[in-house]
Amino acid sequence: MIRKRSWKKLLAGVLVMCLVAITMSPITDAKAEEEVAKEAAEVAGIDVTAEESSESEAKTELNAAETVASTAVGCSYRTHVQDIGWQNFVKDGAISGTEGQSLRLEGIEIKLDNAESDLGIEYQTQVQNIGWQGFKSGGSMSGTSGESLRLEAIQIRLTGASAGKYDIYYQVHSQNFGWLDWASNGKSAGTEGLSLKLEAIKIMILPKGTPAPGSTDQSFLTGNIHCTYRTHVQNIGWQDWQGDGQLSGTTGKGLNLEGIEIKLNDSGYAVGIEYQTHIQNIGWQDWKNNGVLSGTTGEALRLEAIKIRLTGADAKMCDLYYQVHAQNFGWLDWAQADESAGTEGLSYRLEGIKIMILPKGSPAPGATNLPFLTGNIRSTYRTHIQNIGWQGWQENGQLSGTVGNNLRLEGIEIKLNDSDYDVGIEYQTHIQNIGWQDWKSEGETSGTEERGLQLEAIRMQLTGSDAKMCDLYYLVSVGNLGWLNWSKNGELAGTEGMSLKLEAIRILILPKGSPAPGPTEQPLGSITRLVNKNHSIPSNYVPSDLVWVNLPSTRSTQLRSVAAQGLAQLFQAASANGLNLYCCSGYRSYETQAGLYQWNVDTYGVQGAELVSARPGMSEHQLGLAMDVTSASVGYDLLESFGSTAEGRFIKENAHKYGFIVRYAEGKTNITGYAYEPWHLRYLGVDAATAIYNSGKTMEEFYGIY
């Protein structure tokens, strides 16, 4: 069967041009002529030997290939290159010029090979400081030599009665952009208005209708398309026209933008501009264009958001960027053509705007991640409660669950309102006796029903391309601890490994960057982690927020930032009571603890070491949340007698007020596994430390975990 493949026909065309040396010479040998056509046919995918093909079909295809070969036209060209001069002629798609050397083309000569008598070629270049020169032809130079002027763009076209039989393609390598796409038949290739040099060129002539040698979408870029714009400002009226990224409007004055007009310069290109605004009490207005007012005047209605886009056949040559200054947020990120910039559903005014048009592919003028914020994305949620069952749906930070009734949450369902945005929500819960369940989404039940199992922790996150516009906050009330701090965007809320139930939850979605609804420092689940002989830490765990403790110390030592702050307050309170405390030992790495434990084994034997030193991976010091303290009254040592000193008694009675407990209490060795250590303080946060102190229990007893 005879097979035809258009892309292979392109290769056949290329082969034909490669055989110009043969076709330019008269072929008197019929057999040789047939071989030329046959080779072109093979490249084009014509199987002339297939058993299924008929002799007449094969002859038809061979004749077509022979026609292509006999009518092939070649093109030779050379360029004058900075610091090099005239290069040798190249032909048929070869590179003339340089790549990667940043050398400008200054001139070019182009001529046809094997041309018919009624076929010609002409070309013109845009030259630095000169602009478009007139068309040249027949190998004449276009551009300059010896004047150090760069070529910036070129147009090439075929002329004469036979021009309609061919397409001429050309591709240029442009400064900062590299190889642009292919131009054809007199279209511009390169740049204009950007002061960028051409560095290389390729030229090809193909039979009419042959597929282009590559993409033809973006062969030319211009910096000559500009926009101007003005805004109607509260209490001011119309401001003067601005352009090219200048500010229109105000900042720091709390004044509404009420209207805007945008137009393009007269560039000669087929490009226009249109825009629409989101207006207080009105919503999105219809699109306006080319200088027509969008918004209102004299009605005291604020603009809240805007969309802008380019139109017309030449819009593809440019990228459009715009940035707005929004009430309470300041400058948002840059929006790109047709994106929303500003806010919606928040009743916030636009106060200023900047608009820029750049050549296609130019770097954005700044960050583009978050040009728009919305308050129209909301969550609704309900919980399944011990002895009650499913409560009604709540939303926007309302409480779901109970407080003060000692009733566990057993399940939860969360979903978003029906908005026009690409955003969803997913969530997972940590369940008594089960652990972390798989992620659920959009109203599915996470947890259990009628099994008597408590939820102990939860995390949730927004999904979808528009999730970046929002922050998701959630707050839980935990048995024995009460309300913890707010968690955010996938963080854990609650506790893990402590057998503490969730009793209530609040969920709130806010525009990205909004102030948090309350404290968010250190979700309690991380700083109340139980570490003992049965619950260890990975050997490679190192806290990410360690700081050097700037307090009286017997040696330099570190703590996690939040613990260091609490310790400083504890030391200040002691000093106010005439007592001087000293830090002795804070954070220890896994390796340091291993060495210390081995020293104790060597000194006291294994049984003795187990009472006074933790094995590596089982020390609270590796958490960065424990500090051994001492005083001059015990010679700056770590002794049990410290507990009976004024400093020891002060710590025992007051440490919880600053987030610490005396971790290894007297008479609790059978529970903690360690001897009495009145100097060993463990940071838990004020709420947890106070709850444990008031209970009179160890962490193990309080959590019910041993």
N, C-alpha and C positions, 0 to 999 in steps of 0.2 A: 504494500500500500504506500502511496506517495504521501509523505508527511511534510507540512509546512509550519515553521515556527517563526513568528515575527522577530523575536530577539536574535535568532540566528540569521535572519535576513539582514539585520543590522551588521552582524559580524561579516556577512558576505559582502556588504557594502564597504566595510573597512578593508577586507581582503582585496576587493576590486581596486581600491585606491593604492593598496600596497603593490598591485600588479601594474601600476601605471607605466612603469619602465618597460613592460612588455607591450602594453596596448598603445603606447606612444609610437612604437615602431611598427611599421606595417607587418602584419602576420600573413605571410603568403602560404604558409603550410596549413592546410585545413585541419590537419590532425592536431597541430599545436594550438590552433584557435579553439578547437574542441576541448583540449585539455584545460585551457584557461577557464572556459565556461564551466567545465565539469568540476573543477576545484572550487569555484564560487558556489556551485550548487551543493556540493558536499557540506561546506561550512554553513549554508543556509538550512541544512537539515533535509535535503532532498535525497531520498534513498533510491538511487537509480538502479541498484542491483537487486532490490527486493523482488522476490519471486511473484508477489501478488500484484505488482505494478504492471500495467500494460505498456507496450513499447511506445504507443502514441502519447500516453500521459507523460512518460519519462522525457520524450522529445520536447513536449510543451514546456516542461520545467527547465530543461537545458537551454532551450531557446530564450526563455525569460532571463536566465542567469547570463546568457551570452549577450543579451541586449544591455543588461546592467553594466557588464564589463566593457562593452564597446562604447558606452556613453559616459564613462567615469570621467570626472573633472577633479583635478588636484589643486591644491593651494599651497604656495610657498610663502614664507614670511620670516623676517628677521627684525630684531629690536636693538635699539641703541641703549645700552645699560650704563648707569652711573659707574664711574671708575673703570669700566671695561671697554666701552665703545661698542661698535657694531659687532654683534655676534654673527655666526654663520647662519645661512638660511636653513630653516627646518620646514617640515611639511606635514599636512594631514594629521593634526591632533597632537603633534609633539610640542614640548614645552619650549618656548622662547622667553628668555629672561632668567631669573633666579628665584629660588625659594630659600627662606631661612637666612638670607644674607642682608636683608633690609636695604637692598639697592633698588633705586627707582628706575622705571622705564622712562626714557626721555624722547624716544622717537620710534616709529615703526614703518616698515615697507611691506606691502602685500601684493602678490601677483598670482595669476591663475596659471595652472599647468594643464596641457591637453585641452584647452578651452575651445569651444566652438566659436566661429567667427562672430556670431551675434550674442556673445555672452561676455560681460565685463564685471569688474568689481570696483567698488569705491568705499571709502572709509574716512571717518573723521574722529579726531581725538579732542578731549577736553584737557587743556594744558594749564598748569599753574599760572596764575596772574593774567592769563589770556582768555580762558574760557574755551568754548567750542570753536575750533578752527573750521575752515571750509572743507568740503569733501575733497579727498585726493583719489587718484586712481592709477592703475597700471604700474605699480611699483614705486610711485613717488613717495617721498617721506612725508608722514604726518607727525607733527610734534616739532621738536627742536633738537639740535645737537650743539654742544659747547656752551649752552646757556644755563645749565643746571636747573632746568625746569622739569618738574615731574608730570607725567601723564596721570590723569585721575580717572578717566573713563574713555570708552571707545564705542563707536557704532560702525557696523560693517554691513554692506548689502550688495547683492548681485544686481546687475543691470543688463538690459538688452532683451531681445525677443525670447531667448531661451532661459531667462532667469526663472520663469515659472516652473521649469523642470527640476529645480534644485532648492534645497534649504541650506543656508550657511549658518553654522553654529560657532560660537566663540565663548570662551570662558576665561576669566581673569583672576589672578591672585592679587588681592587687595590688602594693603597694610591694615593690621589689626583684625581683619576678618578672614584672611586666608582665601582659599578658593571659593568664590561665589558660584551660584548655579549658572548653567549655560544660558546665554542670550542667543537670539536668532534674528536674521533678516531685518537688520537696521535698528533693532532695539538697543537701548543703552546697557553697557556692562561696566561695572565699577562703582564709583561714588561721585557725588556732587555736593558741594557745600560743606565738606568735612575735612578738606586739606589732607587727604590720604593718597598715597602714591600707589600706582599699579607697579607690581613687581614681576609679573609673568603673564603669559597669554598662551592659549591653545586655540587653533582654528580648524574646522572641518567642513567640507562640503559633501552633502549626502543627497541621493536622489529624492525628489519630492515624495513625502509620505513615509519615508524611512523613520523609524522611531528615533527620538532625540538621543544623543549619547549619554545623557544623564538628566538629573532634575533641572527643570527650567523655572522653578517657582520664584527664586530670589536672585536675580542676576545683577540688580542695581539697587543702591541705597542712596538716599538723599538726606542732607541736613538742611534743605531749603524749605521744608514744610514746618511752619511755626503756628502756634496758636496765641491769641490774645484773649483776655477775659477781664471782666470787672464784676464786682459784687455790690449789692444794695445792703447797707449795714444799718442796723438799728441806731437811731438818733443821729446818723451821719448822712444817709442817703447813698447815691451812687458814688463810688470811688473812681479814681482814674483807671484806665486800662493798664493791665500788667501782662507780662509774657515770659515764656521760657523759665518757668519754675519760681518766679517771683511771688511774694505773698500778696494775696488780695484778701482783704478783711482785716481783722485785728487779732492780737493775742494779749491775754492778761487784762482785758477790759470788761469781760463778761457781756459782750455785745453780740446779738444774733446776726447771722447772715439771713437775709430775707428773700433775696433773689440773685440770679446770676445770668450773665450773658457770655457766650463763648463763640469765637469765630476763628477761622484760619486766614493766614495771609494769602495773597494772590500768587500762588506758586507756579501755576501752569499745569499742575498735576490733577488727575481725576480723583480728588479726595475731598471729602467733606467731614463735618463733625456734628454729632447730635448728643443730647444729654437730657436727663430727667432727674428731678429732685423729689425727695420725700419731705412733705411739708406738714407741720403741726396741724392737727385736726382734719387734714385732707388725705394724707398718705402719699403714695407715688402718683405724681402728675404724668400726663402723657409726654412722650419724647418731643423735645424742641430741637431746632437746628440753626446753625450759621447765624448766631447773633440774636436770636429771638429770646425773650425773657422766659426763664424757668423759675418758678417761685411766685412771690407776690410782692407788691409794694403798697404801702399805706394801710396794710391790714394787720401789722404787728404779729405776723406768723413766722416762726423760725423755720429755717431749713434744718433737717436732721440727718440727711444722707444724700448722696449723689451718685449717679452712674454716667459715664462718658464713653463714647466709642467713635472711631473713625469709620467712614463709609466711602464707597467708591472703589474703582478698579485698582487704584494706586495705594490704597490703604495698607496693602500687604508690605509696602516698603518701610513701614514705620511701626514703632511701639509707642503706645500712649500710656503715660503714668500720671497719677494725680494723688494728692495727699491732703487730708483735712485735719484741722485742729478742732477737736470736739470737747465740749464742756466736760469737766471733771477728769478727762483723760489726756488732754493735750494733743500733741501730734501723734496720730495713729500711723501705721506703716503705709507705704505706697500701694495704691490699688492699680491694677492693670485694666486695659480696655474692657468695658462692660461689667466690671466688678462693682459691687457696692462699697462705698467709702463713707464712714460715719457710724451712726447708731440707729437702731430701730426698736421701738417698744420701751424706751428708757426716758423719753421726753427731754433729751439733751440736745442743745443747739450746736450747729456748726458755727465756728467763729472765724475761721480762716481757711484758705485753700491755695494750693500750688499745682500747676499743670505743666507737664513737659511732653514734647514729642521728640523721640530719639530714633535714629536709624534702626531698622529691624536687627535684632541680635545684640544690640548694645547692652552693656551691664545696666541693671536697674539703678536708679539714683539713690537707693537705700533699701532697707529691709522691706519685704513684701508679704511677710507672714500674716499680719493681722491688721488689715485696713478697715475692718467692719466689726461692730459688736452689736449683739441683739439681746433684748430682754424678753423675747417672745418664746424662748425655750424654757419650759418648766417641767418639773417632775411631780408625779403623784405616787403615793405609796401607802401600803397598809401592812399591818403586822398581825400575826397569829399569836395570841397571848394565853399563857397558862390559865385554865379555868374560865376563860372568856371566849376564846376562838378568834375569828377574824374581826378586827375593828373596821370602821369605815375608812374610806380613802382620805388622806391628808395631802397637803401640798405646801410648797414654798416655805419650808422651815417649820411647819407646824409639828407638834409632838404626836408621834404614834407610839403607843405602848402605855406604860404606867410608871409613875414615880412614887416611891414610898409604900408600895403595896407588896414588895418582895415577890413579884410575879415575873417569870421568865418570858422572854420572847422565844418563840419556837419556829417561826417562819416569817418570811417577808416577800412582798411582791412590789416591784418598782417599774414604772413606765413613764414615758414622756408624753406631753401633750402633742396634738397633731399640728405640726408646724411645717413650713415649706422648706425647712433646712435638712441637709443630709447629716443627721445626727441621731444616734441611738444611745442606749445605756445597757451596760452589763454589770453583774454583781455576783459575788460569791461569799458564802458564810462559813465560819468555822463552828462545827457542831459538836456538842458533847458526845464522846465515845466514837465519833466518826472522823473528825478533823475537817479539813477544807473540802467542801463539795466542789463540783465542776461549776464553771461560770454559767449563770442564767441571764436571760435578757428579756426586755419588753414585756413585763408583767408575769413572767414565769415564777413559780414558787421556788425560793431558795430556803432550805431548812426542812423541817418535817411537820407533820400534823398528827396529833393523837398518839405520839410515841413518848411524850414526857421528856424530850431532849432539849436542852437549852442552847440557844445561840450564844456564842462566846466572843465572836469577832466578825467583822464584815469589812469588805473593801469593794469599791465600785469605781467605774470609769465610764466616760463618754466615748462613743465610737463614731466613725464617719468623718468625711472630709471637713465638715463644719464644726466638729468638736473643738477645734482650736480657738473658736470664738468665745468659749465659756470656761469657767472654773466650777468644778463640782465639789461642794463641801458637805460633810456629814458629821454628825455629833451623836455620841452614844452615852447612855447612862448605864453604868456597870454596878452590879451588886457589891456592896461594901465600900465602893469608891465614889459613887455618884457620877455626875457629868464629867467626862474627860474633856480635853481640848478638841477643837475641830480638826478633822482629817480632810485630805484634799486629793482628788485626782489619782485614785488607786492606792493611796496609803492605807495601812491597817488601822481600823478603829476598834477598840476593845482590848482584850487580852488573849494571849495564847499560852496554853500550858499551865493555866492557873485555876481552872475550874470556876471561873467567875462568869455569871450570866449577864447577858444584855437584858435590860429592862425597858429601854425606850430609845427612840432614834428621831433625829431631825435631819432633813435633806434639803439642800438649797443650791440652785444653779444661778451663778452670777456671771455677768460679762467678764471676759478675760481681763485681768489686771485690776478688778474692783477690790477695794479693801476687804479683807476677810471678815466674816460676821462675828468673829471672836478670836481668842488666843489659839494659835496653831502650833506653838513650840512643842517639840518632842512628844509625839503621840505616846500616851502612857504605856501602851503595850510593849514598847521597846525598852524603856528605862526600868520597868518592873520585872524584867526577866529573872526567873529563879535559876540560880546556878549553885549546885552543891555536888556531893559525891555521886549523885544519881542523874544529874542533869548538867551536861558539859557544854563547852564552847568549841567550835571548830578551831583547829590549830592555826589556821591562816586568818582568823578574825582579828582585825585591827580597827578600832573606832575611827571614823572619818573626821571627827571634830575635836580631836585632842588638842589641849592648850597647855602651855606651861603655867603652873600655879604661881602666882605672884603674891605669896604669903610667907610669913616666917616659917622656915623649914630647916630640917637637919640635912637635907640634900635636895637637889633639883628633882622635881617630879611633875607628872602630868595628870590631868583629868579630862573627861569630856567637858565641853564648854558649859553646859547647863549645870553640871555638878560643881564645877569650879565657882560659878556664880553663887550657888547656894552655900558653898563652904566659906566663901569670903564674907557672906552675911552672918554665918555662924561665928566666925572668928571676931567680927566686929561686935556682935552681941556679947561675947565672952569678955572682950577688952573693955566694953562699957561697964562690966561688972568687976573690973579689976583683975581679970584672969587672962593669962597669956598662953595661947595654944600654939603648937608647932606641927607642921606637916612632917611626916616621916617617910611614908611610902604610898604612892598612888598607882598609876597604871603600870602594869608589868606585862611584857610580851609573853607568849607561850614559851619561848626559849628561856627567858629569864626565870619564869616560874619553874621550869624543868630543872634548872641549875639549883635554885633555892630548895626545891623539894629534895633533890639528891643530897645536898649538904645536910639537911635535917635527918635524912635516912642514915647518912654516915655518922652523924653525931648522936642521934637518939635511937637508932634502929627504926624499922618500919612501923612498929606499933606506936612508938613515941611520936614519930614524924606525922602519922595520920591524925593525931590530935591537934597539932600545931601548924601544919602546913598542908596546903591543897596540892593535889597532883596537878601536873600541867593540863590545861583545858578545863579544870574544875575550880578555878580561882575567880572570885569576883573582881580581882584587880585587873584581869584581862579585859573585863567589860569597860574599864575606865570610869567606873562608878563607885569605887571603894577607895577610902583613904584611911591609913593608920595615922593616928594623931598622938602626941605626947606633950609633956611639959617639963619645965625645969624641976618641978617637985619630985619627979622620978628619974632625974638625971638624963632626961631626953631619951629614955629607954622605953621598951614596950613590956610593961609589967602588969600583972593582975592588980597590984596595989594602986595602979592609976585610978581604978574604979572608986576608991575611997577618998581620993583627993578632991579638992574643991573643983578642979577642972573636970575630973571624971564625973562628979555628981551633976555639974552643970550640963555636960553633954548628954547624960542619960535623961535628964529632965526637959531639955530644950531642943535637942537636935532635930526632932520631928517638925518643929516650927519652920525649919529651913530645908526640909526635904530629906533628912537623914534618919536612920535608926541605928542603934547599937545592934549589929547583926548577930553576934554570938553571945547571947545572954547567959548570965550565971544560972546554973542548974538546968540547962537545956542541952547538955552535951549529947544525951541519948537521942535527941531529935535532930540537932544540927550536925552532929558528928565531930564537932570541934570543942576544944576547951574554951572556957570563958575568956573573951577578949574585949575588955571594956574600951579599948582603943580603936577597934575596927568599926568604921562608919560606912554604911551603904546608902547611896543616894537612890531614892525612889520617887521623888517629887513630893510636894507638901501634902497633897490629898492622900496618897497611898501611905506615906510615912505616918501621917497623923492617924489614919484609920488603924494601922497595925499597932502603933504605940498605944492607942486607947483600948485596943483589944487585949493587950497584955500577952499577945502570942508572938511566936516566931513567924517568919515568912512561910515556912513549911506548914505550920498549924493554921495560919490565916488562909492560905490558898488551898489547904487540904491536899497538898502534894508533898511527898517525902522522898 
